[in-house]
């Protein structure tokens, strides 16, 4: 059945849907968006020329508009900035996807798989280290033993080294720019040459380059959209096999026999891969080595055509046996099963504690994720769009072909818990309406490439930093951060060397470990202990005793008292010499002189 009809049930609403608004950037009237507590956040007109839009897919922070000629426009969802556009496949070729990995958007054609950087649109790259030798040096010209087969091209520049490995950070002896190239040899000129140490035959040639991967050739035509973790691409094929292909090497990592063809999009969840096939089984395996995570595959009673919805605790699968299954994500055992009156051919959507499932001729059914009980139904619902707070937004209307293009459609508001209808407005001139949960947004597009974004009426307006984030290249940011980190480490190491050198060679630095002596203008070594009454002050202690020849024995006690705690003068005994062990010994030595003076 190429056309599925979902009757609009207006619940508390009356009247017919208003006619479409006139063509223009405001595909949905602003007043109608306001009634839905939404605002027109941004609008864009894509340069599709004479082409027409075939599909619109919203993934994470990107909206992909795919035309009839397989040209793809990647639009940044939060800002409406056109990030990139390219022709992904020839006009009449089948195109599946896209799917997302951490860094790439993955498109699947009938003969190959293509990976594009999600931000820049650059093709996935194959990093290589080029290693070779200088065959012959003729002044500034030379021949080297690497060429086109090694990934080189005219205009590339390589480093020339002598007796080193050419690792990052090493300074090359000179540079070599390729002028002409052959399969295994290249000719070029030396640059940045030191006249006293010119390159010569036998010197090493190094370069680090990244080659774009135009296409990942596959052994058989893919039957499902491919998913990728950046290292491998995983997909079902028409020969009843499921493949894991190395993205950079183009070799087969492993294959899995599937009794019937896999057409449902597989799901990568952490290190695991969930595969649902037309053989009525759901399998969870390790993506790297295909070892089973579940003791055995989970079996339904009919072929599976729709992508499973995966959460940390559950795997929700819609089967053509007219049932929606909830499978324990760890054990692979069934948690519950809900039966309906028609085959389920579209994927469920899991959000929070609810699961949204479209049932033909019945509408959108909302079930409890824990026990499968039905919470509420939207009789005219065709697709779940997004949820903002406690409000769920649903697309209602007629769907055509495979359900991606709609007509006579409307956007409805419901209470996400109770299912109470809160509003219904005409979707205007839109042919495609999709939504995302993060950020919560609704995107509408017509066949001419006019695209709008509707978000919550309370959402703040765009800011310059948000526009800058649209072009944020994580790979470049990471590279810059690594360079800055390395430069900071080198700066600290250099500073540490300079500090250590200064401490080692400072001619003014004292190397003595002796306790400083008290003296004029110096602080005593133990300032915390106050001097006793018998201890003379610093000034008195530093002056030598001056006995008076005319004074008698009456002065002796004072001299003895002064001599008990006084230190010898600088002339008699240096301050850094060791003190006598007997404090009264200096006084005994001075006594004969005092007597002689008397």
C-alpha positions as CSV (number, residue, x, y, z in Angstrom):
1,X,0.0,0.0,0.0
2,X,1.7,3.1,-1.2
3,X,-0.6,5.6,0.5
4,X,-1.5,5.4,4.1
5,X,-4.4,7.5,5.4
6,X,-4.7,8.6,9.0
7,X,-8.0,10.3,9.8
8,X,-7.8,13.5,11.7
9,X,-9.6,13.3,15.0
10,X,-10.0,16.7,16.5
11,X,-11.1,15.7,19.9
12,X,-12.2,19.0,21.6
13,X,-11.6,21.0,18.4
14,X,-14.2,21.9,15.9
15,X,-14.1,23.0,12.3
16,X,-12.0,22.0,9.4
17,X,-8.3,22.7,8.9
18,X,-7.7,26.1,7.3
19,X,-6.4,26.3,3.7
20,X,-2.7,26.4,3.2
21,X,-1.0,29.8,3.5
22,X,0.6,31.4,0.5
23,X,4.0,30.1,-0.5
24,X,6.8,32.0,1.2
25,X,9.4,31.7,4.0
26,X,6.6,31.6,6.6
27,X,5.4,28.2,5.7
28,X,3.3,28.1,8.9
29,X,1.5,31.3,9.9
30,X,3.1,32.9,12.9
31,X,-0.2,33.4,14.6
32,X,-0.8,29.7,14.4
33,X,2.6,28.9,15.9
34,X,1.8,31.3,18.7
35,X,-1.4,29.3,19.4
36,X,0.8,26.3,19.8
37,X,3.1,28.2,22.2
38,X,5.8,28.1,19.5
39,X,7.7,30.8,17.7
40,X,9.3,31.0,14.3
41,X,12.9,30.6,15.4
42,X,14.6,30.9,12.0
43,X,13.9,30.4,8.3
44,X,16.1,29.6,5.3
45,X,15.7,29.2,1.5
46,X,18.0,26.5,0.2
47,X,19.6,27.0,-3.2
48,X,18.3,23.8,-4.8
49,X,17.7,25.4,-8.2
50,X,15.4,23.5,-10.5
51,X,15.5,20.4,-8.2
52,X,12.8,19.4,-5.8
53,X,13.0,18.1,-2.2
54,X,12.6,14.3,-1.8
55,X,13.2,13.8,1.9
56,X,14.0,15.6,5.1
57,X,15.9,13.9,8.0
58,X,16.6,15.5,11.4
59,X,19.5,13.9,13.4
60,X,21.0,15.4,16.5
61,X,21.9,19.0,15.7
62,X,21.6,18.7,11.9
63,X,18.8,18.8,9.4
64,X,19.4,17.0,6.1
65,X,17.4,18.1,3.1
66,X,17.8,15.6,0.3
67,X,16.7,16.4,-3.3
68,X,15.4,14.3,-6.2
69,X,18.9,14.4,-7.7
70,X,20.5,13.1,-4.5
71,X,22.0,16.5,-3.5
72,X,22.2,16.9,0.2
73,X,22.0,20.2,2.2
74,X,23.2,20.0,5.8
75,X,21.7,22.7,7.9
76,X,22.6,23.4,11.5
77,X,19.4,22.8,13.5
78,X,19.8,25.3,16.3
79,X,20.8,28.3,14.0
80,X,19.7,27.5,10.5
81,X,23.2,27.9,9.1
82,X,23.9,26.0,5.9
83,X,27.0,24.1,6.8
84,X,27.6,22.3,3.5
85,X,26.0,20.8,0.5
86,X,27.2,18.2,-2.0
87,X,25.9,15.6,-4.4
88,X,26.1,12.3,-2.5
89,X,25.1,10.0,-5.3
90,X,24.1,10.0,-8.9
91,X,20.6,11.3,-9.6
92,X,18.9,8.0,-10.2
93,X,20.7,6.0,-7.6
94,X,19.1,4.7,-4.4
95,X,20.2,6.6,-1.3
96,X,19.7,5.4,2.2
97,X,20.3,7.2,5.4
98,X,21.9,9.4,6.6
99,X,22.9,8.0,10.0
100,X,25.3,9.6,12.5
101,X,28.5,8.6,14.1
102,X,30.4,10.8,16.5
103,X,32.0,12.8,13.8
104,X,30.5,11.7,10.5
105,X,27.2,11.6,8.6
106,X,27.0,8.3,6.8
107,X,25.1,7.8,3.5
108,X,24.5,4.5,1.8
109,X,24.1,4.1,-1.9
110,X,23.4,1.0,-3.9
111,X,27.1,0.3,-4.5
112,X,29.0,2.0,-1.7
113,X,29.1,3.9,1.6
114,X,30.2,7.5,2.0
115,X,31.2,9.3,5.2
116,X,31.2,13.1,5.5
117,X,32.3,15.3,8.3
118,X,29.1,16.5,10.1
119,X,30.4,20.1,10.4
120,X,32.5,20.7,7.3
121,X,31.2,18.2,4.8
122,X,34.8,16.9,4.2
123,X,35.1,13.3,3.3
124,X,36.4,10.9,5.9
125,X,40.2,10.7,5.6
126,X,42.9,8.1,5.6
127,X,45.9,9.4,7.6
128,X,49.2,8.1,6.2
129,X,52.9,8.5,6.9
130,X,55.0,8.7,3.7
131,X,58.5,7.4,4.1
132,X,61.1,7.4,1.3
133,X,64.6,8.4,0.2
134,X,66.3,10.9,-2.1
135,X,67.4,9.0,-5.1
136,X,69.4,11.7,-6.8
137,X,70.1,15.4,-5.9
138,X,71.0,17.8,-8.7
139,X,71.5,21.2,-7.1
140,X,68.0,22.3,-6.1
141,X,66.3,19.6,-8.1
142,X,66.0,16.0,-7.0
143,X,64.2,12.6,-7.5
144,X,62.5,10.7,-4.6
145,X,61.3,7.0,-4.5
146,X,57.6,7.7,-3.6
147,X,54.9,8.7,-5.9
148,X,51.2,8.5,-6.9
149,X,50.7,4.9,-5.6
150,X,51.7,6.2,-2.1
151,X,49.1,8.9,-2.1
152,X,51.2,11.9,-3.2
153,X,50.2,14.5,-5.7
154,X,51.8,17.5,-7.5
155,X,52.2,20.5,-5.2
156,X,52.7,18.5,-2.0
157,X,55.6,19.4,0.3
158,X,57.6,16.8,2.2
159,X,60.4,17.1,4.8
160,X,64.0,16.0,4.2
161,X,65.8,14.6,7.2
162,X,69.3,13.0,7.8
163,X,69.6,10.2,10.2
164,X,66.4,10.9,12.0
165,X,62.8,9.5,12.1
166,X,61.0,12.6,11.0
167,X,58.6,12.6,13.9
168,X,56.5,15.6,14.8
169,X,58.6,18.3,16.3
170,X,61.8,17.5,14.5
171,X,63.2,20.2,12.3
172,X,63.8,19.1,8.7
173,X,67.1,19.7,6.9
174,X,65.1,21.1,4.0
175,X,61.7,20.7,2.3
176,X,60.9,19.1,-1.0
177,X,58.0,20.3,-3.3
178,X,56.7,17.8,-5.9
179,X,56.7,19.2,-9.5
180,X,56.0,16.1,-11.5
181,X,54.9,12.7,-10.3
182,X,54.9,9.1,-11.5
183,X,53.5,5.9,-10.0
184,X,56.5,5.2,-7.7
185,X,58.8,8.2,-8.2
186,X,58.5,12.0,-8.0
187,X,60.6,14.9,-9.2
188,X,60.7,18.3,-7.5
189,X,62.8,21.1,-5.9
190,X,64.4,21.7,-2.6
191,X,63.2,24.6,-0.4
192,X,64.6,26.2,2.7
193,X,68.1,24.8,1.9
194,X,71.0,25.5,4.2
195,X,74.0,26.4,1.9
196,X,76.5,24.7,4.2
197,X,74.5,21.5,4.6
198,X,72.7,20.7,1.4
199,X,70.5,17.6,0.9
200,X,72.1,14.7,-0.9
201,X,71.2,11.2,-2.2
202,X,70.3,8.8,0.6
203,X,68.6,11.5,2.8
204,X,65.3,10.4,4.2
205,X,61.9,11.8,3.0
206,X,58.9,12.0,5.4
207,X,55.4,13.4,5.2
208,X,52.2,13.1,7.1
209,X,49.1,13.4,4.9
210,X,45.4,12.6,5.0
211,X,43.8,11.1,1.9
212,X,40.1,11.6,1.4
213,X,38.1,8.4,1.2
214,X,35.8,9.0,-1.8
215,X,33.8,5.8,-1.3
216,X,33.9,2.7,0.7
217,X,33.3,-0.1,-1.8
218,X,31.2,-3.0,-0.5
219,X,31.1,-6.6,-1.6
220,X,27.3,-6.7,-2.2
221,X,24.6,-4.1,-2.6
222,X,23.6,-2.8,0.9
223,X,20.0,-3.6,1.9
224,X,20.0,-1.4,5.0
225,X,21.4,2.0,5.9
226,X,24.9,1.7,7.2
227,X,26.0,2.9,10.6
228,X,29.6,3.7,11.7
229,X,31.7,4.1,14.8
230,X,34.4,6.0,12.8
231,X,36.5,2.9,12.4
232,X,34.1,0.4,10.8
233,X,30.8,0.6,8.8
234,X,28.1,-1.9,9.6
235,X,25.3,-2.8,7.2
236,X,23.0,-5.5,5.9
237,X,23.5,-6.7,2.3
238,X,21.3,-8.2,-0.4
239,X,23.2,-11.5,-0.2
240,X,21.7,-12.3,3.3
241,X,24.9,-11.3,5.1
242,X,25.6,-8.6,7.6
243,X,29.0,-6.9,7.1
244,X,31.6,-4.9,9.1
245,X,33.9,-3.0,6.8
246,X,37.0,-1.2,7.8
247,X,36.5,2.4,6.7
248,X,40.1,3.4,6.0
249,X,41.5,0.1,4.7
250,X,38.3,-1.0,2.8
251,X,38.7,-4.6,4.0
252,X,36.1,-6.9,5.5
253,X,36.5,-7.1,9.3
254,X,33.8,-9.8,9.8
255,X,30.5,-11.0,8.3
256,X,27.4,-12.5,9.9
257,X,25.0,-14.9,8.2
258,X,21.4,-13.7,8.3
259,X,18.7,-16.2,7.1
260,X,16.8,-13.3,5.5
261,X,17.7,-9.9,4.4
262,X,18.3,-7.1,6.9
263,X,16.5,-3.9,5.8
264,X,16.0,-2.2,9.1
265,X,18.6,0.3,10.1
266,X,21.0,-1.2,12.8
267,X,21.7,0.6,16.0
268,X,25.1,1.3,17.5
269,X,24.8,1.7,21.3
270,X,28.1,2.1,23.0
271,X,30.3,-0.8,22.0
272,X,27.3,-3.0,21.0
273,X,25.4,-3.4,17.8
274,X,21.6,-4.2,17.7
275,X,20.4,-5.9,14.5
276,X,16.8,-6.5,13.7
277,X,16.1,-8.5,10.5
278,X,13.4,-10.0,8.3
279,X,14.1,-13.4,9.9
280,X,12.1,-12.1,12.9
281,X,15.1,-11.9,15.2
282,X,16.8,-9.2,17.2
283,X,20.5,-9.7,17.9
284,X,22.8,-7.8,20.2
285,X,26.5,-8.3,19.6
286,X,29.9,-6.6,20.2
287,X,30.6,-4.4,17.2
288,X,34.3,-5.1,17.1
289,X,34.4,-8.9,17.2
290,X,30.7,-9.9,16.8
291,X,30.7,-11.8,20.1
292,X,27.1,-12.2,21.5
293,X,26.0,-9.9,24.3
294,X,22.7,-11.7,24.8
295,X,22.7,-15.5,25.4
296,X,20.6,-16.0,22.2
297,X,18.8,-13.8,19.7
298,X,15.3,-12.6,20.6
299,X,12.6,-13.9,18.3
300,X,9.3,-12.3,17.2
301,X,6.5,-13.9,15.2
302,X,7.0,-11.8,12.0
303,X,9.6,-10.0,9.9
304,X,11.0,-6.7,11.3
305,X,11.3,-3.7,8.9
306,X,11.7,-0.8,11.3
307,X,14.7,0.5,13.3
308,X,14.6,-0.5,17.0
309,X,14.5,2.2,19.7
310,X,17.2,1.7,22.3
311,X,17.6,3.0,25.8
312,X,20.0,1.9,28.6
313,X,17.3,-0.4,30.0
314,X,15.1,-1.4,27.1
315,X,15.1,-2.3,23.4
316,X,11.8,-1.5,21.7
317,X,11.0,-3.4,18.5
318,X,8.0,-3.0,16.2
319,X,7.2,-6.2,14.3
320,X,5.0,-7.0,11.4
321,X,3.3,-9.6,13.7
322,X,1.3,-6.6,14.9
323,X,3.1,-6.3,18.2
324,X,5.4,-3.9,20.0
325,X,8.0,-5.6,22.1
326,X,10.1,-4.4,25.0
327,X,13.3,-6.4,25.5
328,X,15.6,-6.2,28.5
329,X,18.7,-4.5,27.2
330,X,21.1,-6.6,29.3
331,X,19.6,-10.1,29.3
332,X,17.7,-10.1,26.0
333,X,14.5,-11.4,27.7
334,X,11.0,-10.0,26.9
335,X,9.7,-7.5,29.4
336,X,6.3,-7.0,27.8
337,X,4.4,-7.3,24.5
338,X,1.5,-5.1,23.2
339,X,-0.7,-6.4,20.4
340,X,-2.5,-4.2,17.8
341,X,-4.9,-4.7,14.9
342,X,-2.4,-3.9,12.1
343,X,1.2,-4.6,11.1
344,X,3.8,-2.2,12.6
345,X,6.1,-1.0,9.9
346,X,7.4,2.2,11.4
347,X,10.0,2.7,14.2
348,X,8.9,3.5,17.7
349,X,10.2,6.5,19.6
350,X,11.3,6.3,23.2
351,X,11.4,9.4,25.3
352,X,11.6,9.5,29.1
353,X,9.2,6.9,30.4
354,X,7.0,6.7,27.3
355,X,7.0,5.0,23.9
356,X,5.3,6.5,20.9
357,X,4.2,4.0,18.2
358,X,2.2,4.7,15.0
359,X,-0.4,2.1,14.2
360,X,-2.0,2.2,10.7
361,X,-5.7,3.3,10.8
362,X,-5.5,3.8,14.5
363,X,-3.1,6.7,15.0
364,X,-0.4,7.4,17.5
365,X,-0.4,5.2,20.6
366,X,1.5,6.2,23.7
367,X,2.6,3.4,26.0
368,X,4.2,3.2,29.4
369,X,7.8,2.2,28.9
370,X,7.9,0.1,32.1
371,X,4.9,-2.1,31.7
372,X,3.5,-1.5,28.1
373,X,0.1,-0.2,29.3
374,X,-1.6,2.3,27.0
375,X,-1.5,5.9,28.4
376,X,-3.4,7.7,25.6
377,X,-4.0,7.8,21.9
378,X,-4.0,10.5,19.2
379,X,-6.5,9.2,16.6
380,X,-5.2,11.4,13.9
381,X,-1.5,11.2,14.9
382,X,1.0,10.1,12.3
383,X,4.3,10.9,13.9
384,X,5.8,12.1,17.2
385,X,7.8,15.3,16.7
386,X,9.2,16.6,20.0
387,X,8.4,17.3,23.7
388,X,8.8,20.6,25.4
389,X,8.2,20.5,29.1
390,X,5.0,18.5,29.7
391,X,3.7,19.2,26.2
392,X,4.0,16.6,23.4
393,X,3.9,17.8,19.7
394,X,2.5,15.4,17.2
395,X,2.1,15.5,13.4
396,X,-1.4,14.6,12.3
397,X,-2.7,14.2,8.8
398,X,-2.2,12.2,5.6
399,X,1.2,10.6,4.7
400,X,2.2,9.6,1.2
401,X,4.6,7.1,-0.3
402,X,6.8,5.8,2.5
403,X,5.5,8.2,5.1
404,X,8.1,10.9,4.7
405,X,6.0,13.3,2.7
406,X,2.7,14.5,4.1
407,X,-0.3,16.4,2.9
408,X,-3.3,18.1,4.6
409,X,-1.3,17.9,7.8
410,X,-1.5,19.7,11.1
411,X,0.6,20.1,14.3
412,X,-1.2,19.1,17.5
413,X,-0.4,19.7,21.2
414,X,-1.1,17.2,23.9
415,X,-0.5,16.9,27.5
416,X,2.4,14.3,27.6
417,X,1.0,12.6,30.8
418,X,-2.8,12.6,30.4
419,X,-3.1,12.9,26.6
420,X,-5.5,15.9,26.9
421,X,-5.6,17.9,23.6
422,X,-4.3,21.4,23.9
423,X,-4.4,22.7,20.4
424,X,-4.3,21.9,16.7
425,X,-3.1,24.1,13.9
426,X,-2.7,23.7,10.1
427,X,0.8,22.9,8.9
428,X,0.4,25.2,6.0
429,X,2.3,24.7,2.8
430,X,4.7,22.2,4.3
431,X,5.4,18.9,2.6
432,X,7.8,17.6,5.3
433,X,7.6,18.0,9.1
434,X,10.2,16.4,11.4
435,X,11.4,17.1,15.0
436,X,14.2,16.5,17.4
437,X,14.3,16.1,21.1
438,X,17.7,17.8,21.7
439,X,17.3,20.6,21.0
440,X,13.5,20.3,21.2
441,X,12.5,21.7,17.8
442,X,10.2,21.2,14.8
443,X,11.4,21.6,11.3
444,X,9.1,22.1,8.3
445,X,10.1,22.2,4.6
446,X,8.3,22.4,1.3
447,X,9.2,20.8,-2.0
448,X,11.0,24.0,-3.2
449,X,13.6,24.0,-0.3
450,X,12.0,26.6,2.0
451,X,12.8,25.5,5.5
452,X,11.7,26.8,8.9
453,X,12.4,26.0,12.5
454,X,9.8,26.4,15.3
455,X,10.8,26.3,18.9
456,X,9.3,27.1,22.3
457,X,7.9,30.6,22.6
458,X,10.1,31.1,25.7
459,X,13.3,30.1,23.9
460,X,15.7,33.1,23.8
461,X,16.7,34.5,20.5
462,X,19.9,33.5,18.7
463,X,23.2,34.8,20.0
464,X,26.5,35.3,18.1
465,X,28.2,32.5,20.1
466,X,25.4,30.1,18.9
467,X,26.1,31.1,15.3
468,X,29.9,30.5,15.8
469,X,29.0,27.0,17.2
470,X,27.4,26.1,13.9
471,X,30.9,26.0,12.3
472,X,32.7,24.6,15.3
473,X,35.1,22.0,13.9
474,X,35.8,19.6,16.7
475,X,38.8,18.0,14.9
476,X,40.4,21.4,14.5
477,X,39.6,22.4,18.0
478,X,41.2,19.2,19.3
479,X,44.3,19.7,17.2
480,X,44.7,23.3,18.4
481,X,44.2,22.2,22.0
482,X,46.9,19.5,21.6
483,X,49.3,22.1,20.1
484,X,48.6,24.5,22.9
485,X,49.1,21.8,25.5
486,X,52.4,20.8,23.9
487,X,53.6,24.4,23.8
488,X,52.7,25.0,27.4
489,X,54.6,21.9,28.4
490,X,57.6,23.1,26.5
491,X,57.4,26.5,28.1
492,X,57.2,25.1,31.6
493,X,60.2,22.7,30.9
494,X,62.2,25.6,29.5
495,X,61.3,27.8,32.5
496,X,62.3,24.9,34.9
497,X,65.7,24.6,33.1
498,X,66.4,28.3,33.3
499,X,65.4,28.4,37.0
500,X,67.6,25.4,37.8
501,X,70.5,27.0,35.9
502,X,70.1,30.3,37.8
503,X,70.1,28.5,41.1
504,X,73.2,26.5,40.2
505,X,75.3,29.4,38.9
506,X,74.1,32.4,41.0
507,X,77.3,33.9,42.3
508,X,75.4,35.7,45.1
509,X,73.7,32.7,46.5
510,X,75.0,31.6,49.9
511,X,76.0,28.0,50.3
512,X,76.6,28.2,54.1
513,X,74.5,26.1,56.4
514,X,75.8,27.8,59.7
515,X,73.4,29.7,61.9
516,X,73.8,33.5,61.3
517,X,75.6,35.3,64.1
518,X,74.0,38.2,66.0
519,X,75.5,41.6,65.4
520,X,74.8,45.2,64.6
521,X,71.7,45.5,62.4
522,X,71.2,41.7,62.3
523,X,68.2,39.8,63.7
524,X,69.0,37.2,66.3
525,X,68.6,33.6,65.2
526,X,65.9,32.9,67.7
527,X,63.7,36.0,67.9
528,X,60.9,34.1,69.5
529,X,62.7,33.8,72.9
530,X,63.2,37.1,74.8
531,X,66.6,37.7,76.3
532,X,66.9,37.2,80.1
533,X,67.9,40.0,82.4
534,X,71.4,38.4,82.8
535,X,71.9,38.4,79.0
536,X,73.3,41.6,77.6
537,X,71.8,43.4,74.7
538,X,73.2,43.0,71.2
539,X,75.1,46.3,71.5
540,X,76.5,45.5,74.8
541,X,77.6,42.0,73.9
542,X,79.4,43.2,70.8
543,X,81.6,45.6,72.7
544,X,84.8,44.3,74.4
545,X,85.2,44.7,78.2
546,X,87.1,47.9,79.2
547,X,88.3,47.4,82.8
548,X,89.3,50.5,84.7
549,X,92.7,50.3,86.4
550,X,91.6,52.5,89.2
551,X,88.6,50.5,90.1
552,X,88.8,47.9,92.9
553,X,87.3,44.6,93.6
554,X,83.9,46.2,93.9
555,X,83.7,46.2,90.1
556,X,84.5,42.6,89.7
557,X,81.1,41.2,90.2
558,X,79.7,43.4,87.4
559,X,82.6,42.3,85.1
560,X,81.9,38.7,85.9
561,X,78.2,39.1,85.3
562,X,78.9,40.8,82.0
563,X,81.3,38.1,81.0
564,X,79.0,35.2,81.7
565,X,76.7,35.8,78.8
566,X,78.8,38.0,76.5
567,X,80.3,36.7,73.3
568,X,83.9,37.6,72.4
569,X,84.3,40.5,70.0
570,X,85.0,40.1,66.3
571,X,88.6,40.8,66.8
572,X,89.1,38.2,69.6
573,X,86.8,35.4,68.0
574,X,84.9,35.3,64.7
575,X,81.1,34.9,65.0
576,X,81.0,31.7,62.9
577,X,83.5,29.9,65.1
578,X,82.3,27.3,67.5
579,X,81.3,28.5,71.0
580,X,83.1,27.3,74.1
581,X,81.2,24.6,75.9
582,X,81.8,26.3,79.2
583,X,80.1,29.7,79.3
584,X,82.2,30.9,82.2
585,X,85.5,30.0,80.6
586,X,85.9,33.3,78.7
587,X,85.5,35.2,82.0
588,X,88.2,33.0,83.7
589,X,90.6,33.8,80.9
590,X,90.0,37.5,81.2
591,X,90.4,37.5,85.0
592,X,94.2,37.6,85.2
593,X,94.2,40.7,82.8
594,X,91.7,42.4,85.1
595,X,93.8,41.7,88.1
596,X,96.9,42.9,86.4
597,X,95.1,46.1,85.5
598,X,94.2,46.6,89.1
